Amino acid sequence: MRTLPRISSCLILLIIFCHITIHAQSSQTALIDAMKRRLAPEEKEMLQRIYAPTVVGVPPADARTGLCVMPDGEIRAYGFCYRTEEHPEGLPVFLSSTDCGLTWKQHFAKGMMGSASYFPEMGIWIRCGDDSREGTFVWSSKTGPDDAKPQITKISDSLYREAFLPQLSIDGKQIFFTAQQQDAAEKRPGAFFRSDDNGATFRCIPLPLPPQQQVTYPHKDVRWSIGNGTEPNVCETAPGKLLLLLRNSTDRFYQTVSEDGGEHWSNPEPSPFQGCNTTPFLLRLSDGRIVCFWNNTRPLAEVDHRTQRNAKPSVLSGRCEDHFTNRDASHVAISEDGGKTWIGARELYLNGIRNNADFRYIGTPLSSNDKSVHQFQAIELPYNKILVAVGQNEISRRLIIFDLDWLYETERHEDFYEGLVNVSTQVYLKSFVGHTDRNGHCSYNRTNGAVKAMDPEGSPWEVVQLCRIDDPRLLNPIQGLVWNFPAALQGEVETEILLAEDAVRISLCDCWYNPCDEHVAENALFSFRLDGRTLPPGGYHKIRILFDLSQRTAQLFVDGQQVSTCAMAHDYSIGLSYLHIQCDAPKASEGLYIKSMGKK
């Protein structure tokens, strides 16, 4: 009999916990159900057939806050269109989709509210306004995005911008969002805003800052480091527990955790996510899993800015970027344990203009100065799908749908029959440092490195050639090819290579490095150099690399014979996910030919 009260207490606690969880997910599930109800049978089949990332549109604004879902399941993507030199701000518009993002129709936006978060429990829409220089304001409405006169409430005398859309806590008692302070000299620290009264008032909680990047090898000068710890993005991983990622100038995103709903935050520590000066996005799914979108990329090492032509004082001091060479590949991973471990680290989308010789000019000046696939916003769709907005500038940004099961794949194969769409090959042209009023500021101009070429063995299929061309217009003459596969702790990677001249450098990495990065071999987890002694001329050779991160070793086999062993050079993040191949030649060279690549 004495056990009955204990059982009753456990049941009560379980019921309370389930109530909290169900309450937290009810609005998210309700919107997913509303989207599902709008699908005609044919549209349902079309959506269910999408698996790998599929482009479905071009959003009218850079990814961050433009997407929202109406109570009836309509999806909207807000932004601006019809820009001219006389009216560069353009006209407010939104794209509307009533079939879960499969198709979109453009409309002129009415009213002032625009994209916002809807909280059906309170019958209110909320977003942080960012168009004032007199402080920070929250806009709220009972009408929705078309409201011409939303209620505007000042929440801080300081100016905060780059805010993400508000979220509701799991227990339904708190609304919160993150932003960064603009009027704090050059630090621009992040902040967590929380409301305990259904959005009537918000309290600002400053976030701790991560460390600045230090000028150490291989860097020869400072990176752009203004706003270190900016654009924070947060996700509730369990009731009251928050995970927050901070953008910064080091080679890794920093993370801080709160155990009390955002009241207090831990000291920032390196997160599992590599990346530099780009913005992550965390999405909590209706089943409790967490999805992270980020740029798992490493820029080229900083050069001595004093040697760069036209370098401005702001570049020399680190207050302005010189070049962003890490914004052309975007990534996604999923966690089933509240962010402790991550699965996937797969390329979501590669920038469609990553090889453009007019990279700095195309798409400007009437769209964003940045041209990249950094910045994200995502929403959950029915049938295990995700809709994500990614990128900046209309020439680069996209709306993409993919199936979450795609993240759980463990194998991938590439035979180049679709061309070079799945690899990075760009080499950089010497370009203006920083930015001007008309040509943006994102990166160097560039051109193709590796290209499709006739097979030297005479097959009817073109293969990929990596060579060395000594062109004085290039930043450096290194040509490479970078290919992503699902992150793994152990497995094998294969490729077929014909070495025509000199040598090839094959590296296995846990993040994206530029194809022409001269420091890949020393930064990779494993790296092998093969020349004519190990790859005799006169045909293709099957190269196989067996790796085991727990054993910190990798073995390389050529045509079934082991020729080399490599110890892991440093600790890893998430898992090994990249094959990086470079032509290693001291002068102009025919280089090598690649027929296929695979991971299993």
N, C-alpha and C positions, 0 to 999 in steps of 0.2 A: 504493500500500500504506500510505503514511503516514496517509492519511485514514481508514483503518479504525478505529484507536483513537479518533479524534475522534468518528466516527459511533457507536461503541460507547458512549462516554462520554455522548453526547447521549441515546442510547436509554436508558441506565441512569437518567439524570436524569429523563427523561420518565416512565419506569416508576415511579420513586420518587414523583414529583409526582402521577401518576394514582393511585398507591396511597394517598397521603395524602388526596387529595380523595375517592376512593371510600370510604375508611375513615370519613371524617368524615360523609359523607352516608348511610352504610349503615343506621344506626339510624333516621334520619328516613325514609328510603325504606322500610325494613321496616315501620314503623308505618303509613305510607300504604298499603302493600300489604295489611297486615292489615285496615285499615278497608275497603278495596275488596272483600276476600274476604267480608266480612259482608253485603254488599249483595245483596238479591234483585234479579232483573231489573227489576221495577217500581220499586224504590227507586233503582237505578242510573239509570233514565230520569228519575225525579223530580229527582235531584241534578244530572244533566247539564242539565236544563232551567232551572235557576237561573242567572240572568245578573246583573242589577242587584241591589244589596243587598236581601236578603229576610229579614225577621224570622222566626226559627224558635223563639224561646223567651225566657224571662225567667230569668236566672241567680239563684241564691239568695244571691249575695254581690257586692259591688262588684268591678268588673273589676280584675284585677292578677295573681293567682296561682291562681284557682279551677279553671282548666281543666287536665286532664291526660289522656293517652291510655294505655290499658292495652295490654300486649303483644299481646292478641288483637284489638285494634282498637276496643274499647269506649271511648267518650269520656265523661268524667265532669266535672261542674261542681259543685264543693263550695261549701258555705255554711251558712246557718242559716235555720230556719223556725220557725213556731209561737211567735213572740214574744208575750209578754203584759206588762202593767205590773208584775206580780209577778215575772216571769222575762224581763226584757228581752233577755237574751242568746240566748234561744231554744234550739232543739235542733239539733245538727249533722246535716245532710242532704247528699245529693248527687243531682244529676240524672244519669241514665244514658241514653246514646244508643248504639244498636248499628246505626244506619243513617246514620252520618256527620253527625249533628246534625239530621236531618229531623224526628225526633220524640224526645221526652224522657219518662222516667218517674222519679218521685222515690222515693228510698229513705232510710231512716235510716242515717247514717254509723256504721260500726263502727270501733273502735280509736281511735288517736291520730294516726296519720300524716297522713291526708288527702292533699290534692293535692300532688304531688311530681314531680320529673323522674326518668325511668327511663333508666338507662345499661346496655343489654343486654351490652355488652362486659365490664362488671364485675359484672353481675347485681345491681345495687344501685339503690335509690331514694333521692333526697336532696332535702331542702328546708331552708331557713333558718327556724328557729322564731322567732316574734315575740311569745310570750306570757310572757316573763320580764322581770323588772326587775333581775336580778342579772348581766346581761351578755348576750352573743350566743351562740346555740347553733345547731348544725346537727343535724338529725334525719336518720338514715339507716336503711334497712331492706332486707332481702333478700326480704321478703314482699310489700311494697307498701302502698298506701293504707289497707288494712284492718288493718294491724299494730297490735296493742294495746300493744306494748312496743318501740317503735323505739329504736335506739341514739341517745343524746343526748350530743353532744360540745361542750364549751365552746370557742369559737374567739376570743373577745375579752372582756375585762373591761368594755369599754365597751358601751353599749346601742345596737345598730343595728336599725332597723326599715324598713318599706316595701320589703322585699327582693323582687326578682323571682326566678322559679324558676331554678335553676342550668342552665348550658349546657355542652356538651362542645366543646372546641376542634376545629378542623378536622383537626389531626393526631392527635386522640384522646388527647393526653397531658395535658390540663389540664381541670379543671372550674372554672367561674367563675360568679360572680353579683355583682350590685350591690345596695347598700342605702344608708341614710343614718343618720348618728349622731344619736341622740335626746338624749343627755346632754351635749351640747357647747354649753351656754348656748342662744342663739337662732340660731346659725349652721346647725346641723344639716348639716354637710358630708357629701358623698357619699363612698363608699368602694367599691373594687374588691376582691373576695375571690377568691383563686385557690388551687387545690390541685393539687400535682404528684404526689400519692400516692393517686390514686383516691378522694379525699374523706375520707381518714383525718384529715388536718389541713388547715387553711386559713390563709393569710396575708393580712392586711389591708393594702391599699395606699391611703392617702388620696388623694382626687382634688382637683385645684385648683378654686378657687371663681371663678365669673364675677363681674363687677362688679354693684353694686347699682343699682337704678333711681334716677335723679336727678330732682328736681322741676324740670322745665322745661316750657315751654309745650307743649301746652295744659293741663298738670296744674297744680293749685293746691295740692296737698298730696301727702304720701307715699302710696305703695301699700303693701299688705301685703307685707312683705319678709322675714318670718321664714323661716329655712331657705332662703336663697338658694343655688341650686346643688344642690337636693335631688332625691330620687327619680330618680337617674341610671339610664339604660337603655342597654344596650350590645349590640353585634352584631359578630361577626367577619366582616369583609368579604373577607379573603384570609388565607392561613396566617400567623398571628402578628400580623395587622393588625386593630386594633379601632377601631370608631367608637362614641363614647359621647355621648349627648345629655343636657344638664342643664336641668332646670326652673329658672326664676328669675323675678325681678320686672320684667325689662325687656320690650320688645315682641318679643323674639326668643329662641328657644332657643339656648343656647350649645353648642358641640361641642368635644370634645377627642379626640385620636387617639393610639393607642399602636402602635408599630412592633415591639414586642418582647413581645407576649403579655400586656400589662398591667403590666409591671414599671415602665415610665416613661410619663408622659403629657405631651402638649403643653399649652402655655398655652391656656386656653379662648378660643375665637373665636366670633363670631356664626355660626350655622349658616344653611342656606337656609330653615329653618322658622321662620315667624313664630308668635307665641303668647306668652301671659303666664300664669304661675302655673297651668299645667296640666301633665299628665304624658304624655310620648310613649312609643311602643313600637316597637321595631325587630324585624323577623322575617326571618331568612335562610331562603330557600326551598331546596328540594333541588337546584334547578338553579343555585344561586349568586346569583340575583337577591335584592335586599333590598326589603322592603316597610316603609314607615313609616306609623304611625297617630299622629295628633296633632290638636290643635284649632287650625286656621289662623284664629284669631279675635283681634280687638282689643277689649278692654273700653272702656267709656266713660271719658273723662278724669276724673281724680280731682278732686273738689271740695274746697273748704276744709272739713275735717272739723269745725271749730269751729262751722260754721253748721248742722250736722246735729243734729237733735233726738236726745237720748239717746246721743250718741256717747260710748263708753267711753274711758278713758285708753289702753287697748290699741289702739283705733282711731286715736286722735290721734297715737300714737307709731309707728304702722306695724307693731305687733306682732300685730294682728288685722285681718282683712279687714273692709271696710265692705260692699261688694257685689261679687259675681262676675257680671259682665254679659257674659261671654265663654265660657260653658260650654254653649251650646245648639246648637252645630254641630260635628260631628266630621268628620275628613278622612283621606284615605289617598292615598299616592303610591307609585310603584315605581321602583327604580333598576336599570339593567342594567350599570353600570360601578362597582360598589362604593361608591356614594354620592356620586359626583362630580356627576351630574346626575339629575334626578327627573322622572317622567312622571305626569300625572294631577291631583294636588291636588284630588280630587273629594270632594264631601260624601258621607260614608258614611251618616250618620244625623242627623236633626234631632230635638231633644228634643220628645217628644209633648206635654209640658205647657208649652211655651215661651210660650203665651199665657194661662196660668191666672192668674186674679185671686187665688187662694189658693196661689200657687206656694210661699210660704215655709212653708205648713202641710201641704199635701197630702203623704201618705206618711210623715209623722213623727208621734209620736216613736219609733215602733217599727221604723224602718228608718234608713238613713244620714241624717245631717244634711244632707249635700250632695244636691242633686237636679240631675243634670247628665248630659251625655254625654261627660265627660272621664274619662280612664283607660281602658286597653285591655289585652287579652291576645288573642293570635291563634295558631292552629295551621293547618298546611297539610293540606288534604283531597285525596282523589283527584280526577282529572278537572279540574285547573286551578282548584279552588275553595279558598276560605279561609273558615274559621269564626272569627269574632271576637266576644269579649265586650266590650261597651262600656258605660260609664256607672256612675253611683252612684244608690242608692236604688231600691227595687223599682218605683217609679212611673216611673222613667226608663231604667233599665239594660235592655239587650237582648242576645240572642244573634242574630247575623246571619251569613248566608252570601252570598258574592258570587263571581263569576267574575273571574279576573285580567284577562281580555281586556276587561272593562268599563273598566279603567283606561286602555286604549289608544284609547278613542273620541276623536274630534276634534270632533264636532258634538253639539248638543243643542237641543231645541225644547220650548217650554212654551206651552200654550194654555189652561191652568186648567180643562180639562174634568174633572180629578180634584180640583178645589178648590185649596186653598192648601197642599197637603201638601209641595210642593217648594220653597217659598219661606219666608223669615223676614219677619214683619211686626210683631212685638210692639212695643208701647210700654209704658213703665214707670210704675207707680204709686208715689207717695211712700210709702216703707216704712221700717220700723224699721232702724236701723243695726246691723250686726254680727249677733249671734245670741243667743238665749235658750235655756233648757233644752228648750223644746217646739217651737220653730218653725224649727229648722234655721238655716243661715247662708249659703246659697248666693247669693241675689240678691234683687232687688226683686220684689214682686208685679207683675203685668202684665196687660194686656188686649190685644184685637185692635186693630191699627192699620188697615192696608189690609184691606178686606173685599170679598166678592163682592157686586155690586150690579146692578140692572137697567141694561141698555144704554140710554143716552140716545138712541140711534138706533133703538131699538125692535126689535132682533133678538131671537130666542127664547133666546139664550144670555146668561147673566149674565157680566159682565166684572168686572175688579178696579178698585175706586175708591180713590184716594189723595186725602185731603182734609186740612183742618185743623179740629180741634175744640178750642175753648178750654175745657178742663175743669180746674178747679183741683186735681183729684186727680192729674193727670199730672205726671211729672217734667219733661217739656217737651212742647209741642204738635206736634212734628215727626212726620209720618207718612212711612214709607218702605217699600220692598220690596227684598229682597236675594235674588239668584238666582245660583247657581253653575253654571259650565260647565267642561269639561275645559281645563286650563291650556294656554295657547298663547302663542307669541312673536309671531305675526301672524295676522290673520284678520279677520272682520267679525262684528259683533253687530247684530241687528235687533230692533225693537219697533214695535208699532202703538199710538199714543196719541191720545186725544181730549182736548185741553186745554179745560176748561170755564171756568176762572177762574185768574188770577194766572200762575204759572210752574211749570216742572218742572226739577229738577236731575237730570241723568243722569251717573253716574260709572262709570268702569271701574277695578277694583281688583285687587290680587293677594292680598287676604285678606278675610275676612268682617268687616264693620263692622256695628254695630248699626243697625237700620232708622232709629232716631231719633237717631243720632249727629250732632251739629251740626258736627263737624269733618271729615266725610267729604270734602267738596270739596277741602280743602287736603291731605288724606292720600292721596287717590286718585292713580293714575298719570295718568289723564285725567279731566277733568270739564267738562261743558257745561251752561249754563243757557239754557233756551228759554222764551220768553213768546209773547204773542199776535202779535208781529210775525213770528216764524219759524214758529209753529204757529197759523195763523189758525183761529178758531172755526168750527164747523159741520161737523165730520167728523173721522174718523181720518186720521192722517198716518203714513206709513211712514218710520221713522227708521232710518238705517243708519250705523254707525260702522266705518270701516276703520282698523285699528291695525297698527303695525309697531314692535315694541320695539327692533329693531336700528337703526331710523331715528329712534326716540324721538318719533314723531309719531302723531297720530290725526286723521282727517277725518270730520266729521259731515255727512250728507246728509239732506235732508227731501224726500220724494217725488222722489228722484233728483237734486235740485239741492244742490250743496255750499254750506253756509251757515257753516261754522266749521272752524277748524283749531286743534289744541291740542298744545303741546309736553309731553313726558313730564315730570312734576314731580319724580320721584326714581327711583333705581334700583329694580329689581324683584327678587322672589324667585320662583324656579321658572318663573313665567309669569303672564300676566293670566288671571284665573279668575272674576271676579265682575262682574255688572251690578247697580248700586245706583241706585234711582230714588227720589226724594223730592219731595213737594209743597213748593214754595217759595212760601209765602204769609205776609204780615205779620199777617194776622188770620184769623178764621174764614172758610173758603173751601170751595167745592164741589170745587176742585182738578182732578183729571184722572182719566181712565179708561184702563186698559190692556187690550188684547185679546190680545196674544201677545208672545212673546219668542223669540229664537233666536240660536244661534252657529254659524257655519260657517267 
